Amino acid sequence: MTSTFKNKKPTPKASEVTLAVNRRAFHDYEILETLEVGIALKGGEIKSLRNRKVNLKDAFAKVKNGELWLYNMHISNYQYATGFGSFEPTRDRKLLAHRKEIDSLMGKVEQKSLTLIPIRIYLKNGKAKIELALVRGKHVYDKRRVLAEKTLKLEAERELKKLNR
């Protein structure tokens, strides 16, 4: 559970199966730091995750009473679960991290007015994990600059392809 400084999309390892990626987060936020945490699930939630019935679009995390909680992550009900297996799709879910990591995140979020956003949910050795990112919101002009750079890069690649033919 190490935090790394990177500003690019996550690359899964061989033993990991990516279930969902919050692509919107890469457009709306500047990613400063990432952290791998576990998640406490109930009933049929893990089966729904394995079926990729999860949405991270509006999800965010907060530190509440010294614990890390994830809000607004939507996991659809597992169709074959009944009774105790059913659950509320957008319930608050507890995230599992070490005390030092939680304290560090809490300090950074409060002091620097940053936000915790889940950018990826995946299975690692059969256990559900979430990659949390410490982010700062981008301004409109930052988004435009990134799009312009992407366009230039694509055009350069196309021109190189034409020259190599």
C-alpha positions as CSV (number, residue, x, y, z in Angstrom):
1,M,0.0,0.0,0.0
2,T,2.4,2.6,-1.2
3,S,1.5,6.0,-2.6
4,T,3.1,7.0,-5.8
5,F,3.3,10.3,-7.6
6,K,2.2,9.8,-11.1
7,N,0.1,11.8,-13.5
8,K,-1.0,9.1,-16.0
9,K,-3.6,6.5,-16.3
10,P,-3.2,3.3,-14.2
11,T,-1.6,0.3,-15.8
12,P,-2.9,-3.0,-14.4
13,K,-0.5,-5.9,-13.4
14,A,-0.9,-9.5,-14.6
15,S,-2.7,-10.6,-11.4
16,E,-5.1,-7.7,-11.5
17,V,-8.5,-7.6,-13.3
18,T,-9.7,-4.0,-13.8
19,L,-13.5,-3.8,-13.3
20,A,-14.1,-0.1,-13.8
21,V,-12.1,3.1,-14.5
22,N,-13.2,6.6,-13.7
23,R,-12.1,8.2,-17.0
24,R,-13.9,11.5,-16.2
25,A,-11.5,12.0,-13.3
26,F,-8.5,12.2,-15.6
27,H,-10.3,15.0,-17.5
28,D,-11.7,17.0,-14.6
29,Y,-8.8,16.7,-12.1
30,E,-5.1,17.0,-11.8
31,I,-3.9,13.7,-10.1
32,L,-1.3,14.4,-7.5
33,E,-0.9,11.1,-5.6
34,T,-2.5,7.6,-5.8
35,L,-3.1,5.0,-3.1
36,E,-4.4,1.4,-3.1
37,V,-7.0,0.6,-0.5
38,G,-9.3,-2.3,0.2
39,I,-13.1,-2.0,0.4
40,A,-15.6,-3.7,2.8
41,L,-18.4,-5.3,0.8
42,K,-21.7,-7.0,1.8
43,G,-23.7,-9.9,0.3
44,G,-23.9,-9.9,-3.4
45,E,-21.8,-6.8,-4.0
46,I,-18.7,-8.8,-4.9
47,K,-20.7,-10.9,-7.4
48,S,-22.0,-7.7,-9.0
49,L,-18.4,-6.3,-9.1
50,R,-17.2,-9.5,-10.8
51,N,-20.0,-8.9,-13.4
52,R,-18.7,-5.3,-13.8
53,K,-21.9,-3.8,-12.6
54,V,-20.2,-0.8,-11.0
55,N,-20.0,2.9,-11.7
56,L,-17.4,5.3,-10.3
57,K,-18.6,8.4,-12.0
58,D,-19.8,10.6,-9.1
59,A,-17.9,8.7,-6.3
60,F,-15.7,10.4,-3.8
61,A,-14.0,9.5,-0.5
62,K,-13.9,11.3,2.9
63,V,-12.3,10.7,6.3
64,K,-15.1,10.5,8.9
65,N,-14.4,9.7,12.6
66,G,-10.9,8.5,11.7
67,E,-12.1,6.1,9.1
68,L,-12.0,6.3,5.3
69,W,-15.5,6.1,3.6
70,L,-16.5,6.0,0.0
71,Y,-19.7,7.8,-1.1
72,N,-21.9,7.6,-4.3
73,M,-20.2,4.5,-5.9
74,H,-23.0,2.6,-7.6
75,I,-23.0,-1.2,-7.5
76,S,-26.1,-2.7,-9.1
77,N,-27.9,-5.4,-7.2
78,Y,-27.0,-9.0,-8.0
79,Q,-30.0,-10.4,-9.8
80,Y,-29.8,-13.8,-8.1
81,A,-29.4,-12.4,-4.5
82,T,-32.4,-12.5,-2.2
83,G,-32.9,-11.6,1.4
84,F,-29.6,-10.7,3.1
85,G,-27.8,-10.7,-0.3
86,S,-29.6,-7.6,-1.6
87,F,-28.3,-4.1,-0.7
88,E,-28.7,-0.4,-1.5
89,P,-26.7,0.4,-4.7
90,T,-25.2,3.7,-3.5
91,R,-24.7,3.0,0.1
92,D,-21.6,4.4,1.9
93,R,-18.8,1.9,1.9
94,K,-15.9,1.6,4.3
95,L,-12.4,1.7,2.8
96,L,-9.6,-0.3,4.4
97,A,-6.3,1.5,4.8
98,H,-3.5,1.8,7.4
99,R,-3.9,4.4,10.2
100,K,-0.7,6.3,8.9
101,E,-2.2,6.5,5.4
102,I,-5.5,7.8,6.7
103,D,-3.9,10.4,8.9
104,S,-1.6,11.5,6.0
105,L,-4.6,11.8,3.6
106,M,-6.7,13.7,6.2
107,G,-3.9,16.2,6.7
108,K,-3.5,16.8,3.0
109,V,-7.2,17.1,2.3
110,E,-7.8,19.6,5.1
111,Q,-4.7,21.8,4.6
112,K,-4.4,22.0,0.8
113,S,-8.2,21.7,-0.1
114,L,-7.7,18.6,-2.1
115,T,-10.2,15.8,-2.9
116,L,-10.1,12.0,-2.8
117,I,-11.5,10.4,-5.9
118,P,-11.6,6.7,-6.8
119,I,-10.0,6.3,-10.2
120,R,-10.1,2.5,-10.6
121,I,-11.6,-0.5,-9.0
122,Y,-10.1,-3.9,-9.6
123,L,-9.6,-7.4,-8.3
124,K,-6.2,-8.3,-6.9
125,N,-5.7,-11.9,-5.9
126,G,-9.5,-12.3,-5.6
127,K,-9.9,-9.2,-3.3
128,A,-11.6,-6.0,-4.4
129,K,-9.3,-3.0,-4.3
130,I,-9.8,0.7,-5.1
131,E,-7.1,3.0,-6.4
132,L,-7.8,6.4,-4.7
133,A,-6.3,9.6,-6.0
134,L,-5.6,12.8,-4.2
135,V,-6.7,15.4,-6.8
136,R,-7.0,19.1,-7.4
137,G,-9.7,20.4,-9.8
138,K,-8.6,21.6,-13.2
139,H,-9.6,25.0,-14.6
140,V,-11.3,25.3,-18.0
141,Y,-8.1,26.7,-19.6
142,D,-6.1,23.7,-18.3
143,K,-8.5,21.3,-19.9
144,R,-8.3,23.1,-23.2
145,R,-4.5,23.1,-23.1
146,V,-4.5,19.3,-22.5
147,L,-6.9,18.7,-25.4
148,A,-4.8,21.0,-27.7
149,E,-1.6,19.0,-26.8
150,K,-3.4,15.7,-27.5
151,T,-4.6,17.0,-30.9
152,L,-1.1,18.1,-31.8
153,K,0.4,14.7,-30.8
154,L,-2.2,12.8,-32.9
155,E,-1.5,15.0,-35.9
156,A,2.2,14.5,-35.6
157,E,1.7,10.7,-35.4
158,R,-0.4,10.8,-38.5
159,E,2.2,12.7,-40.4
160,L,4.9,10.3,-39.3
161,K,2.8,7.4,-40.6
162,K,2.3,9.1,-43.9
163,L,6.1,9.6,-44.2
164,N,6.9,6.0,-43.3
165,R,4.6,4.6,-46.1
